[in-house]
Amino acid sequence: MKKIDTLLLVFACITSMGFAQKPKKAEKKKETVEIRLDDMCSSCVNKINSYIAFEKGVTALDINQERSSVNVTYWANRTDTTQLRKAFTKVKMNIEEMKMVDETKEDGEVKK
């Protein structure tokens, strides 16, 4: 009788540990947004590299000073476009336009 009780107790512990595990989170997704600014000088580029690059979730910056635009790649589960907009206004940069960049290449293949 004692062996059956012990066996049931072990079985209950093992099954409860299985249910206590966390479910898998949704797949992490990177997004890229193109931000057009009013004007961009060399000090603006320094501000972007110093402040925007260290915003939560930002993984890459592609700055085009001639077009006054910045492509920001970020983790979608860590930040969003409203947080990026707030970060740019915090460093006193006016955003003219903000649009999502398509994740496909010219030949139709999906970027990885």
C-alpha positions in Angstrom: 0.0 0.0 0.0 2.9 2.3 0.8 4.4 1.7 -2.6 1.2 2.7 -4.4 0.9 5.9 -2.4 4.6 6.8 -3.2 4.0 5.9 -6.9 0.9 8.2 -7.0 2.8 11.0 -5.3 5.7 10.8 -7.8 3.2 10.7 -10.7 1.4 13.7 -9.4 4.6 15.7 -9.0 5.8 14.8 -12.6 2.5 15.8 -14.2 2.2 19.1 -12.2 5.7 20.1 -13.4 4.7 19.5 -17.0 1.7 21.8 -16.6 3.8 24.5 -14.8 6.0 25.1 -17.9 5.5 28.3 -19.7 4.0 28.1 -23.2 6.3 29.1 -26.1 6.2 32.8 -26.9 5.2 34.1 -30.3 8.0 34.2 -32.9 10.1 37.3 -32.7 9.8 39.4 -35.7 12.0 42.2 -37.1 10.4 45.1 -38.9 12.0 48.0 -40.8 10.5 51.5 -41.0 11.8 54.4 -43.2 11.7 57.7 -41.5 12.0 60.9 -43.5 13.2 63.9 -41.5 12.8 67.7 -42.2 16.5 68.3 -42.5 19.6 66.3 -41.6 23.1 67.7 -40.8 26.2 66.0 -39.5 25.2 66.7 -35.9 21.8 65.1 -36.6 23.6 62.0 -37.8 25.6 62.0 -34.5 22.4 62.3 -32.5 20.8 59.4 -34.4 23.9 57.2 -33.8 24.1 58.3 -30.2 20.5 58.1 -29.0 18.2 56.3 -31.5 20.6 53.4 -31.9 20.3 52.6 -28.2 16.5 52.7 -28.0 14.9 49.6 -26.7 14.5 47.0 -29.6 16.4 48.9 -32.3 18.8 46.5 -34.0 20.1 48.4 -37.1 20.2 51.9 -38.6 20.7 52.9 -42.2 21.2 56.6 -42.5 21.0 58.4 -45.9 22.0 62.0 -45.4 21.3 63.1 -49.0 17.7 62.0 -48.8 17.3 63.0 -45.1 16.0 59.5 -44.3 16.8 56.8 -41.8 15.8 53.1 -42.1 15.4 51.7 -38.6 15.2 48.0 -38.1 13.7 46.9 -34.7 12.2 43.9 -32.9 8.4 44.3 -33.2 7.8 42.7 -29.8 10.1 45.2 -28.0 9.1 48.6 -29.6 6.8 50.1 -32.2 6.5 53.1 -34.5 5.0 55.3 -31.8 7.9 54.7 -29.5 10.3 55.5 -32.3 8.4 58.7 -33.1 8.7 59.7 -29.4 12.5 59.0 -29.5 13.0 61.2 -32.5 10.9 64.1 -30.9 12.9 63.7 -27.7 16.1 64.6 -29.6 14.2 67.5 -31.3 14.0 66.0 -34.8 10.9 66.6 -36.9 9.5 63.6 -38.8 8.0 64.3 -42.2 7.0 60.8 -43.1 7.1 57.4 -41.6 6.4 54.2 -43.6 7.0 50.5 -43.3 9.7 49.0 -45.6 8.6 46.0 -47.6 10.6 42.9 -46.5 10.9 41.5 -50.1 13.8 42.0 -52.5 13.3 43.1 -56.1 13.4 39.5 -57.4 10.5 38.5 -55.1 12.5 36.5 -52.5 11.9 37.2 -48.9 14.8 38.7 -46.9 16.2 36.6 -44.0 
